[in-house]
Amino acid sequence: MQSIPPVPCPNCGESQNVFQGSFSPDQEPFNGVSCMVCGHVFEQDEYRTLLAQARSRELGPMPG
């Protein structure tokens, strides 16, 4: 199973995501993701961009 880091909500800044059904960020059609705190529903492109940023932060700077 793939690890999906939480992404910050562009509305309230919280990183508490709620996934609808069996979720995969690459799934077509995109199955909804929302913020547990404020209820913001992420658009597909918005979520994928924020997910890429979260994964980049999770990896940290590359040595060398």
All heavy atoms as TSV, in Angstrom:
chain	resi	resn	atom	element	x	y	z
A	1	MET	N	N	0.839	-1.189	0.000
A	1	MET	CA	C	0.000	0.000	0.000
A	1	MET	C	C	0.880	1.247	0.000
A	1	MET	O	O	1.854	1.333	0.722
A	1	MET	CB	C	-0.917	-0.008	1.217
A	1	MET	CG	C	-1.857	1.161	1.264
A	1	MET	SD	S	-3.002	0.929	2.648
A	1	MET	CE	C	-3.865	2.436	2.560
A	2	GLN	N	N	0.514	2.197	-0.799
A	2	GLN	CA	C	1.250	3.441	-0.953
A	2	GLN	C	C	0.967	4.391	0.212
A	2	GLN	O	O	-0.169	4.549	0.630
A	2	GLN	CB	C	0.815	4.077	-2.273
A	2	GLN	CG	C	1.341	5.442	-2.535
A	2	GLN	CD	C	0.721	6.034	-3.795
A	2	GLN	OE1	O	-0.205	5.478	-4.366
A	2	GLN	NE2	N	1.218	7.159	-4.214
A	3	SER	N	N	2.013	5.009	0.740
A	3	SER	CA	C	1.851	5.999	1.799
A	3	SER	C	C	1.470	7.334	1.173
A	3	SER	O	O	2.118	7.789	0.236
A	3	SER	CB	C	3.162	6.133	2.573
A	3	SER	OG	O	3.072	7.206	3.482
A	4	ILE	N	N	0.400	7.932	1.668
A	4	ILE	CA	C	-0.055	9.227	1.157
A	4	ILE	C	C	0.076	10.240	2.280
A	4	ILE	O	O	-0.682	10.204	3.245
A	4	ILE	CB	C	-1.511	9.161	0.676
A	4	ILE	CG1	C	-1.667	8.081	-0.395
A	4	ILE	CG2	C	-1.953	10.514	0.134
A	4	ILE	CD1	C	-3.096	7.815	-0.806
A	5	PRO	N	N	1.067	11.156	2.174
A	5	PRO	CA	C	1.218	12.156	3.227
A	5	PRO	C	C	0.040	13.134	3.218
A	5	PRO	O	O	-0.537	13.401	2.152
A	5	PRO	CB	C	2.528	12.864	2.872
A	5	PRO	CG	C	2.705	12.655	1.412
A	5	PRO	CD	C	2.045	11.341	1.101
A	6	PRO	N	N	-0.342	13.647	4.378
A	6	PRO	CA	C	-1.431	14.622	4.409
A	6	PRO	C	C	-1.005	15.919	3.736
A	6	PRO	O	O	0.158	16.294	3.781
A	6	PRO	CB	C	-1.687	14.828	5.903
A	6	PRO	CG	C	-0.406	14.463	6.559
A	6	PRO	CD	C	0.229	13.411	5.695
A	7	VAL	N	N	-1.951	16.573	3.074
A	7	VAL	CA	C	-1.662	17.853	2.431
A	7	VAL	C	C	-2.390	18.961	3.181
A	7	VAL	O	O	-3.481	18.754	3.704
A	7	VAL	CB	C	-2.050	17.858	0.937
A	7	VAL	CG1	C	-1.329	16.758	0.188
A	7	VAL	CG2	C	-3.533	17.731	0.732
A	8	PRO	N	N	-1.774	20.148	3.257
A	8	PRO	CA	C	-2.431	21.257	3.954
A	8	PRO	C	C	-3.598	21.809	3.139
A	8	PRO	O	O	-3.522	21.925	1.912
A	8	PRO	CB	C	-1.321	22.295	4.105
A	8	PRO	CG	C	-0.365	22.001	3.003
A	8	PRO	CD	C	-0.449	20.516	2.772
A	9	CYS	N	N	-4.645	22.144	3.813
A	9	CYS	CA	C	-5.819	22.734	3.183
A	9	CYS	C	C	-5.499	24.179	2.784
A	9	CYS	O	O	-5.009	24.952	3.607
A	9	CYS	CB	C	-6.991	22.713	4.164
A	9	CYS	SG	S	-8.465	23.554	3.556
A	10	PRO	N	N	-5.775	24.563	1.543
A	10	PRO	CA	C	-5.519	25.943	1.129
A	10	PRO	C	C	-6.479	26.930	1.778
A	10	PRO	O	O	-6.229	28.137	1.787
A	10	PRO	CB	C	-5.711	25.909	-0.392
A	10	PRO	CG	C	-6.576	24.733	-0.644
A	10	PRO	CD	C	-6.285	23.746	0.452
A	11	ASN	N	N	-7.551	26.419	2.378
A	11	ASN	CA	C	-8.537	27.278	3.017
A	11	ASN	C	C	-8.188	27.575	4.479
A	11	ASN	O	O	-8.186	28.726	4.901
A	11	ASN	CB	C	-9.918	26.624	2.917
A	11	ASN	CG	C	-11.031	27.547	3.320
A	11	ASN	OD1	O	-11.015	28.719	2.980
A	11	ASN	ND2	N	-12.003	27.019	4.020
A	12	CYS	N	N	-7.857	26.528	5.265
A	12	CYS	CA	C	-7.619	26.728	6.701
A	12	CYS	C	C	-6.210	26.356	7.153
A	12	CYS	O	O	-5.834	26.619	8.281
A	12	CYS	CB	C	-8.653	25.965	7.521
A	12	CYS	SG	S	-8.437	24.173	7.521
A	13	GLY	N	N	-5.431	25.680	6.281
A	13	GLY	CA	C	-4.054	25.338	6.617
A	13	GLY	C	C	-3.874	24.028	7.364
A	13	GLY	O	O	-2.751	23.574	7.550
A	14	GLU	N	N	-4.965	23.402	7.788
A	14	GLU	CA	C	-4.863	22.127	8.502
A	14	GLU	C	C	-4.529	20.996	7.526
A	14	GLU	O	O	-4.889	21.040	6.364
A	14	GLU	CB	C	-6.174	21.806	9.219
A	14	GLU	CG	C	-6.471	22.718	10.379
A	14	GLU	CD	C	-5.547	22.516	11.566
A	14	GLU	OE1	O	-5.021	21.393	11.741
A	14	GLU	OE2	O	-5.362	23.461	12.330
A	15	SER	N	N	-3.841	19.986	8.021
A	15	SER	CA	C	-3.469	18.829	7.198
A	15	SER	C	C	-4.197	17.587	7.685
A	15	SER	O	O	-3.586	16.605	8.084
A	15	SER	CB	C	-1.952	18.614	7.250
A	15	SER	OG	O	-1.282	19.680	6.658
A	16	GLN	N	N	-5.512	17.664	7.681
A	16	GLN	CA	C	-6.344	16.535	8.105
A	16	GLN	C	C	-7.294	16.206	6.957
A	16	GLN	O	O	-8.353	16.792	6.825
A	16	GLN	CB	C	-7.111	16.893	9.378
A	16	GLN	CG	C	-6.183	17.193	10.544
A	16	GLN	CD	C	-6.945	17.496	11.807
A	16	GLN	OE1	O	-7.931	16.838	12.117
A	16	GLN	NE2	N	-6.489	18.492	12.544
A	17	ASN	N	N	-6.864	15.267	6.118
A	17	ASN	CA	C	-7.591	14.940	4.909
A	17	ASN	C	C	-8.553	13.779	5.118
A	17	ASN	O	O	-8.255	12.840	5.835
A	17	ASN	CB	C	-6.627	14.583	3.777
A	17	ASN	CG	C	-5.538	15.630	3.557
A	17	ASN	OD1	O	-4.419	15.279	3.274
A	17	ASN	ND2	N	-5.845	16.904	3.683
A	18	VAL	N	N	-9.706	13.867	4.468
A	18	VAL	CA	C	-10.705	12.809	4.483
A	18	VAL	C	C	-10.840	12.312	3.053
A	18	VAL	O	O	-11.061	13.097	2.134
A	18	VAL	CB	C	-12.066	13.340	4.991
A	18	VAL	CG1	C	-13.120	12.248	4.939
A	18	VAL	CG2	C	-11.945	13.907	6.388
A	19	PHE	N	N	-10.683	11.005	2.865
A	19	PHE	CA	C	-10.761	10.396	1.538
A	19	PHE	C	C	-12.112	9.724	1.365
A	19	PHE	O	O	-12.641	9.130	2.298
A	19	PHE	CB	C	-9.647	9.362	1.360
A	19	PHE	CG	C	-8.274	9.924	1.596
A	19	PHE	CD1	C	-7.569	9.604	2.733
A	19	PHE	CD2	C	-7.706	10.783	0.677
A	19	PHE	CE1	C	-6.299	10.122	2.952
A	19	PHE	CE2	C	-6.443	11.315	0.884
A	19	PHE	CZ	C	-5.739	10.976	2.024
A	20	GLN	N	N	-12.633	9.793	0.165
A	20	GLN	CA	C	-13.916	9.171	-0.163
A	20	GLN	C	C	-13.675	7.787	-0.753
A	20	GLN	O	O	-13.003	7.659	-1.761
A	20	GLN	CB	C	-14.683	10.021	-1.172
A	20	GLN	CG	C	-14.890	11.455	-0.745
A	20	GLN	CD	C	-15.641	11.589	0.557
A	20	GLN	OE1	O	-16.644	10.918	0.775
A	20	GLN	NE2	N	-15.162	12.442	1.425
A	21	GLY	N	N	-14.194	6.764	-0.140
A	21	GLY	CA	C	-14.078	5.402	-0.654
A	21	GLY	C	C	-12.646	4.914	-0.702
A	21	GLY	O	O	-11.799	5.332	0.076
A	22	SER	N	N	-12.359	4.025	-1.649
A	22	SER	CA	C	-10.988	3.542	-1.816
A	22	SER	C	C	-10.249	4.594	-2.628
A	22	SER	O	O	-10.584	4.843	-3.787
A	22	SER	CB	C	-10.975	2.183	-2.513
A	22	SER	OG	O	-11.541	2.290	-3.795
A	23	PHE	N	N	-9.270	5.227	-2.019
A	23	PHE	CA	C	-8.643	6.397	-2.624
A	23	PHE	C	C	-7.250	6.105	-3.149
A	23	PHE	O	O	-6.443	5.451	-2.497
A	23	PHE	CB	C	-8.546	7.538	-1.604
A	23	PHE	CG	C	-7.904	8.768	-2.174
A	23	PHE	CD1	C	-8.626	9.619	-2.986
A	23	PHE	CD2	C	-6.577	9.058	-1.915
A	23	PHE	CE1	C	-8.032	10.742	-3.533
A	23	PHE	CE2	C	-5.974	10.183	-2.454
A	23	PHE	CZ	C	-6.709	11.030	-3.262
A	24	SER	N	N	-6.983	6.617	-4.325
A	24	SER	CA	C	-5.653	6.654	-4.906
A	24	SER	C	C	-5.552	7.997	-5.611
A	24	SER	O	O	-6.457	8.369	-6.375
A	24	SER	CB	C	-5.454	5.524	-5.916
A	24	SER	OG	O	-4.230	5.722	-6.605
A	25	PRO	N	N	-4.475	8.768	-5.373
A	25	PRO	CA	C	-4.383	10.090	-5.987
A	25	PRO	C	C	-4.308	10.048	-7.508
A	25	PRO	O	O	-4.623	11.031	-8.169
A	25	PRO	CB	C	-3.107	10.686	-5.398
A	25	PRO	CG	C	-2.362	9.566	-4.795
A	25	PRO	CD	C	-3.347	8.477	-4.509
A	26	ASP	N	N	-3.933	8.903	-8.085
A	26	ASP	CA	C	-3.822	8.787	-9.542
A	26	ASP	C	C	-5.076	8.203	-10.179
A	26	ASP	O	O	-5.143	8.058	-11.398
A	26	ASP	CB	C	-2.613	7.920	-9.890
A	26	ASP	CG	C	-1.324	8.500	-9.333
A	26	ASP	OD1	O	-1.160	9.734	-9.373
A	26	ASP	OD2	O	-0.494	7.722	-8.842
A	27	GLN	N	N	-6.044	7.872	-9.368
A	27	GLN	CA	C	-7.280	7.254	-9.842
A	27	GLN	C	C	-8.052	8.180	-10.769
A	27	GLN	O	O	-8.158	9.379	-10.527
A	27	GLN	CB	C	-8.130	6.903	-8.623
A	27	GLN	CG	C	-9.435	6.199	-8.908
A	27	GLN	CD	C	-10.127	5.837	-7.612
A	27	GLN	OE1	O	-9.475	5.521	-6.625
A	27	GLN	NE2	N	-11.430	5.899	-7.608
A	28	GLU	N	N	-8.587	7.626	-11.835
A	28	GLU	CA	C	-9.472	8.355	-12.740
A	28	GLU	C	C	-10.802	7.630	-12.770
A	28	GLU	O	O	-10.824	6.417	-12.955
A	28	GLU	CB	C	-8.874	8.416	-14.149
A	28	GLU	CG	C	-7.612	9.237	-14.253
A	28	GLU	CD	C	-7.810	10.735	-14.054
A	28	GLU	OE1	O	-8.969	11.210	-14.172
A	28	GLU	OE2	O	-6.838	11.426	-13.765
A	29	PRO	N	N	-11.930	8.269	-12.588
A	29	PRO	CA	C	-12.028	9.672	-12.212
A	29	PRO	C	C	-11.544	9.883	-10.774
A	29	PRO	O	O	-11.553	8.962	-9.960
A	29	PRO	CB	C	-13.513	9.989	-12.326
A	29	PRO	CG	C	-14.202	8.683	-12.133
A	29	PRO	CD	C	-13.248	7.636	-12.665
A	30	PHE	N	N	-11.126	11.096	-10.491
A	30	PHE	CA	C	-10.592	11.464	-9.185
A	30	PHE	C	C	-11.675	11.289	-8.131
A	30	PHE	O	O	-12.771	11.816	-8.259
A	30	PHE	CB	C	-10.118	12.912	-9.231
A	30	PHE	CG	C	-9.453	13.389	-7.971
A	30	PHE	CD1	C	-8.199	12.931	-7.624
A	30	PHE	CD2	C	-10.070	14.320	-7.160
A	30	PHE	CE1	C	-7.561	13.378	-6.478
A	30	PHE	CE2	C	-9.434	14.777	-6.019
A	30	PHE	CZ	C	-8.185	14.310	-5.677
A	31	ASN	N	N	-11.375	10.508	-7.095
A	31	ASN	CA	C	-12.300	10.289	-5.988
A	31	ASN	C	C	-12.026	11.344	-4.930
A	31	ASN	O	O	-10.900	11.484	-4.504
A	31	ASN	CB	C	-12.069	8.889	-5.422
A	31	ASN	CG	C	-13.335	8.132	-5.181
A	31	ASN	OD1	O	-14.408	8.622	-5.472
A	31	ASN	ND2	N	-13.214	6.936	-4.665
A	32	GLY	N	N	-13.007	12.077	-4.503
A	32	GLY	CA	C	-12.863	13.243	-3.659
A	32	GLY	C	C	-12.024	13.137	-2.404
A	32	GLY	O	O	-11.932	12.106	-1.773
A	33	VAL	N	N	-11.400	14.269	-2.090
A	33	VAL	CA	C	-10.654	14.470	-0.852
A	33	VAL	C	C	-11.158	15.780	-0.272
A	33	VAL	O	O	-11.327	16.765	-0.992
A	33	VAL	CB	C	-9.135	14.593	-1.109
A	33	VAL	CG1	C	-8.390	14.852	0.185
A	33	VAL	CG2	C	-8.591	13.373	-1.797
A	34	SER	N	N	-11.395	15.793	1.026
A	34	SER	CA	C	-11.834	17.027	1.664
A	34	SER	C	C	-11.055	17.248	2.955
A	34	SER	O	O	-10.378	16.359	3.455
A	34	SER	CB	C	-13.340	16.986	1.948
A	34	SER	OG	O	-13.653	15.920	2.805
A	35	CYS	N	N	-11.163	18.452	3.478
A	35	CYS	CA	C	-10.520	18.820	4.741
A	35	CYS	C	C	-11.467	18.446	5.883
A	35	CYS	O	O	-12.638	18.837	5.882
A	35	CYS	CB	C	-10.226	20.317	4.750
A	35	CYS	SG	S	-9.556	20.903	6.323
A	36	MET	N	N	-10.938	17.710	6.846
A	36	MET	CA	C	-11.740	17.294	7.993
A	36	MET	C	C	-12.156	18.493	8.850
A	36	MET	O	O	-13.203	18.477	9.481
A	36	MET	CB	C	-10.950	16.310	8.851
A	36	MET	CG	C	-11.715	15.770	10.041
A	36	MET	SD	S	-10.711	14.720	11.117
A	36	MET	CE	C	-10.475	13.307	10.077
A	37	VAL	N	N	-11.358	19.557	8.832
A	37	VAL	CA	C	-11.604	20.691	9.711
A	37	VAL	C	C	-12.654	21.648	9.146
A	37	VAL	O	O	-13.644	21.952	9.798
A	37	VAL	CB	C	-10.280	21.440	10.008
A	37	VAL	CG1	C	-10.526	22.680	10.847
A	37	VAL	CG2	C	-9.303	20.505	10.704
A	38	CYS	N	N	-12.432	22.117	7.906
A	38	CYS	CA	C	-13.332	23.144	7.362
A	38	CYS	C	C	-14.247	22.636	6.252
A	38	CYS	O	O	-15.146	23.347	5.815
A	38	CYS	CB	C	-12.538	24.350	6.864
A	38	CYS	SG	S	-11.630	24.079	5.318
A	39	GLY	N	N	-14.011	21.389	5.765
A	39	GLY	CA	C	-14.875	20.819	4.743
A	39	GLY	C	C	-14.514	21.180	3.311
A	39	GLY	O	O	-15.221	20.785	2.386
A	40	HIS	N	N	-13.403	21.905	3.117
A	40	HIS	CA	C	-12.979	22.262	1.758
A	40	HIS	C	C	-12.820	20.999	0.919
A	40	HIS	O	O	-12.194	20.036	1.345
A	40	HIS	CB	C	-11.652	23.036	1.796
A	40	HIS	CG	C	-11.050	23.274	0.449
A	40	HIS	ND1	N	-11.537	24.230	-0.403
A	40	HIS	CD2	C	-10.010	22.673	-0.183
A	40	HIS	CE1	C	-10.814	24.208	-1.519
A	40	HIS	NE2	N	-9.885	23.281	-1.412
A	41	VAL	N	N	-13.402	20.982	-0.276
A	41	VAL	CA	C	-13.268	19.856	-1.192
A	41	VAL	C	C	-12.176	20.212	-2.195
A	41	VAL	O	O	-12.270	21.218	-2.903
A	41	VAL	CB	C	-14.594	19.553	-1.915
A	41	VAL	CG1	C	-14.419	18.422	-2.912
A	41	VAL	CG2	C	-15.682	19.215	-0.910
A	42	PHE	N	N	-11.138	19.403	-2.230
A	42	PHE	CA	C	-10.003	19.655	-3.111
A	42	PHE	C	C	-10.361	19.354	-4.559
A	42	PHE	O	O	-10.993	18.326	-4.842
A	42	PHE	CB	C	-8.813	18.764	-2.728
A	42	PHE	CG	C	-8.178	19.104	-1.417
A	42	PHE	CD1	C	-8.669	18.571	-0.241
A	42	PHE	CD2	C	-7.081	19.947	-1.352
A	42	PHE	CE1	C	-8.082	18.872	0.981
A	42	PHE	CE2	C	-6.488	20.248	-0.146
A	42	PHE	CZ	C	-6.983	19.717	1.028
A	43	GLU	N	N	-9.942	20.232	-5.452
A	43	GLU	CA	C	-10.022	19.954	-6.882
A	43	GLU	C	C	-8.896	18.979	-7.215
A	43	GLU	O	O	-7.878	18.926	-6.523
A	43	GLU	CB	C	-9.846	21.245	-7.689
A	43	GLU	CG	C	-10.954	22.255	-7.471
A	43	GLU	CD	C	-12.292	21.785	-8.028
A	43	GLU	OE1	O	-12.295	21.071	-9.052
A	43	GLU	OE2	O	-13.321	22.132	-7.430
A	44	GLN	N	N	-9.040	18.226	-8.279
A	44	GLN	CA	C	-8.057	17.220	-8.664
A	44	GLN	C	C	-6.662	17.816	-8.839
A	44	GLN	O	O	-5.699	17.323	-8.236
A	44	GLN	CB	C	-8.493	16.543	-9.953
A	44	GLN	CG	C	-7.538	15.498	-10.460
A	44	GLN	CD	C	-8.076	14.803	-11.713
A	44	GLN	OE1	O	-9.173	15.081	-12.186
A	44	GLN	NE2	N	-7.310	13.897	-12.228
A	45	ASP	N	N	-6.513	18.847	-9.644
A	45	ASP	CA	C	-5.190	19.447	-9.887
A	45	ASP	C	C	-4.617	20.071	-8.621
A	45	ASP	O	O	-3.424	19.968	-8.349
A	45	ASP	CB	C	-5.252	20.501	-10.996
A	45	ASP	CG	C	-5.487	19.889	-12.366
A	45	ASP	OD1	O	-5.200	18.695	-12.551
A	45	ASP	OD2	O	-5.947	20.627	-13.262
A	46	GLU	N	N	-5.468	20.720	-7.850
A	46	GLU	CA	C	-5.050	21.355	-6.595
A	46	GLU	C	C	-4.477	20.298	-5.648
A	46	GLU	O	O	-3.384	20.460	-5.100
A	46	GLU	CB	C	-6.267	22.033	-5.966
A	46	GLU	CG	C	-6.087	22.534	-4.569
A	46	GLU	CD	C	-7.398	23.020	-3.981
A	46	GLU	OE1	O	-8.409	22.277	-3.987
A	46	GLU	OE2	O	-7.395	24.169	-3.519
A	47	TYR	N	N	-5.202	19.184	-5.478
A	47	TYR	CA	C	-4.758	18.141	-4.559
A	47	TYR	C	C	-3.454	17.519	-5.024
A	47	TYR	O	O	-2.537	17.318	-4.241
A	47	TYR	CB	C	-5.830	17.053	-4.386
A	47	TYR	CG	C	-5.359	15.971	-3.455
A	47	TYR	CD1	C	-5.392	16.166	-2.081
A	47	TYR	CD2	C	-4.815	14.787	-3.940
A	47	TYR	CE1	C	-4.908	15.193	-1.209
A	47	TYR	CE2	C	-4.332	13.812	-3.081
A	47	TYR	CZ	C	-4.380	14.027	-1.721
A	47	TYR	OH	O	-3.892	13.076	-0.866
A	48	ARG	N	N	-3.353	17.212	-6.302
A	48	ARG	CA	C	-2.148	16.568	-6.813
A	48	ARG	C	C	-0.924	17.484	-6.694
A	48	ARG	O	O	0.176	17.008	-6.410
A	48	ARG	CB	C	-2.369	16.103	-8.252
A	48	ARG	CG	C	-3.310	14.919	-8.304
A	48	ARG	CD	C	-3.566	14.442	-9.692
A	48	ARG	NE	N	-4.426	13.254	-9.672
A	48	ARG	CZ	C	-5.023	12.784	-10.738
A	48	ARG	NH1	N	-4.864	13.353	-11.907
A	48	ARG	NH2	N	-5.788	11.704	-10.638
A	49	THR	N	N	-1.103	18.780	-6.897
A	49	THR	CA	C	0.004	19.731	-6.721
A	49	THR	C	C	0.438	19.775	-5.262
A	49	THR	O	O	1.631	19.708	-4.950
A	49	THR	CB	C	-0.411	21.142	-7.193
A	49	THR	OG1	O	-0.707	21.089	-8.597
A	49	THR	CG2	C	0.678	22.168	-6.928
A	50	LEU	N	N	-0.531	19.864	-4.352
A	50	LEU	CA	C	-0.218	19.906	-2.919
A	50	LEU	C	C	0.403	18.588	-2.453
A	50	LEU	O	O	1.295	18.585	-1.604
A	50	LEU	CB	C	-1.473	20.224	-2.110
A	50	LEU	CG	C	-2.011	21.645	-2.291
A	50	LEU	CD1	C	-3.408	21.772	-1.710
A	50	LEU	CD2	C	-1.064	22.657	-1.660
A	51	LEU	N	N	-0.038	17.470	-3.025
A	51	LEU	CA	C	0.527	16.167	-2.676
A	51	LEU	C	C	1.991	16.084	-3.109
A	51	LEU	O	O	2.839	15.607	-2.350
A	51	LEU	CB	C	-0.281	15.040	-3.317
A	51	LEU	CG	C	0.203	13.625	-3.034
A	51	LEU	CD1	C	0.196	13.324	-1.534
A	51	LEU	CD2	C	-0.655	12.623	-3.789
A	52	ALA	N	N	2.297	16.566	-4.298
A	52	ALA	CA	C	3.688	16.564	-4.773
A	52	ALA	C	C	4.564	17.406	-3.851
A	52	ALA	O	O	5.691	17.029	-3.526
A	52	ALA	CB	C	3.761	17.075	-6.202
A	53	GLN	N	N	4.045	18.545	-3.405
A	53	GLN	CA	C	4.797	19.398	-2.475
A	53	GLN	C	C	4.995	18.699	-1.139
A	53	GLN	O	O	6.076	18.765	-0.546
A	53	GLN	CB	C	4.074	20.732	-2.285
A	53	GLN	CG	C	4.062	21.590	-3.524
A	53	GLN	CD	C	3.130	22.787	-3.400
A	53	GLN	OE1	O	2.454	22.981	-2.386
A	53	GLN	NE2	N	3.079	23.593	-4.439
A	54	ALA	N	N	3.977	18.024	-0.642
A	54	ALA	CA	C	4.077	17.307	0.639
A	54	ALA	C	C	5.090	16.173	0.545
A	54	ALA	O	O	5.886	15.964	1.469
A	54	ALA	CB	C	2.710	16.763	1.052
A	55	ARG	N	N	5.087	15.456	-0.565
A	55	ARG	CA	C	6.050	14.367	-0.746
A	55	ARG	C	C	7.469	14.910	-0.817
A	55	ARG	O	O	8.405	14.313	-0.282
A	55	ARG	CB	C	5.714	13.559	-1.994
A	55	ARG	CG	C	4.526	12.654	-1.803
A	55	ARG	CD	C	4.251	11.814	-3.007
A	55	ARG	NE	N	3.218	10.824	-2.718
A	55	ARG	CZ	C	2.419	10.313	-3.633
A	55	ARG	NH1	N	2.522	10.680	-4.895
A	55	ARG	NH2	N	1.521	9.410	-3.292
A	56	SER	N	N	7.636	16.050	-1.464
A	56	SER	CA	C	8.952	16.681	-1.561
A	56	SER	C	C	9.454	17.087	-0.178
A	56	SER	O	O	10.618	16.866	0.161
A	56	SER	CB	C	8.859	17.904	-2.479
A	56	SER	OG	O	10.098	18.550	-2.561
A	57	ARG	N	N	8.570	17.654	0.646
A	57	ARG	CA	C	8.959	18.027	2.022
A	57	ARG	C	C	9.296	16.793	2.844
A	57	ARG	O	O	10.205	16.799	3.655
A	57	ARG	CB	C	7.819	18.806	2.692
A	57	ARG	CG	C	7.728	20.247	2.301
A	57	ARG	CD	C	6.753	21.005	3.196
A	57	ARG	NE	N	5.417	20.439	3.220
A	57	ARG	CZ	C	4.454	20.700	2.331
A	57	ARG	NH1	N	4.696	21.510	1.342
A	57	ARG	NH2	N	3.267	20.145	2.442
A	58	GLU	N	N	8.528	15.714	2.622
A	58	GLU	CA	C	8.749	14.472	3.368
A	58	GLU	C	C	10.119	13.866	3.059
A	58	GLU	O	O	10.783	13.329	3.929
A	58	GLU	CB	C	7.631	13.475	3.012
A	58	GLU	CG	C	7.527	12.298	3.925
A	58	GLU	CD	C	6.331	11.440	3.593
A	58	GLU	OE1	O	6.327	10.810	2.506
A	58	GLU	OE2	O	5.402	11.398	4.403
A	59	LEU	N	N	10.555	13.974	1.797
A	59	LEU	CA	C	11.851	13.454	1.399
A	59	LEU	C	C	13.008	14.310	1.910
A	59	LEU	O	O	14.077	13.808	2.174
A	59	LEU	CB	C	11.945	13.358	-0.131
A	59	LEU	CG	C	11.075	12.299	-0.791
A	59	LEU	CD1	C	11.166	12.427	-2.304
A	59	LEU	CD2	C	11.496	10.915	-0.356
A	60	GLY	N	N	12.770	15.608	2.017
A	60	GLY	CA	C	13.820	16.524	2.471
A	60	GLY	C	C	14.835	16.806	1.370
A	60	GLY	O	O	14.734	16.299	0.260
A	61	PRO	N	N	15.825	17.619	1.691
A	61	PRO	CA	C	16.830	17.975	0.682
A	61	PRO	C	C	17.688	16.761	0.332
A	61	PRO	O	O	17.990	15.929	1.179
A	61	PRO	CB	C	17.657	19.069	1.351
A	61	PRO	CG	C	17.403	18.916	2.805
A	61	PRO	CD	C	16.051	18.288	2.955
A	62	MET	N	N	18.063	16.684	-0.909
A	62	MET	CA	C	18.909	15.596	-1.387
A	62	MET	C	C	20.379	15.948	-1.116
A	62	MET	O	O	20.808	17.063	-1.405
A	62	MET	CB	C	18.700	15.371	-2.880
A	62	MET	CG	C	17.263	15.002	-3.240
A	62	MET	SD	S	16.738	13.471	-2.474
A	62	MET	CE	C	17.199	12.333	-3.717
A	63	PRO	N	N	21.139	15.016	-0.533
A	63	PRO	CA	C	22.538	15.309	-0.245
A	63	PRO	C	C	23.359	15.400	-1.547
A	63	PRO	O	O	23.040	14.762	-2.531
A	63	PRO	CB	C	22.999	14.112	0.584
A	63	PRO	CG	C	22.032	13.022	0.266
A	63	PRO	CD	C	20.739	13.692	-0.111
A	64	GLY	N	N	24.427	16.188	-1.481
A	64	GLY	CA	C	25.344	16.285	-2.616
A	64	GLY	C	C	25.093	17.453	-3.389
A	64	GLY	O	O	25.323	17.985	-4.296
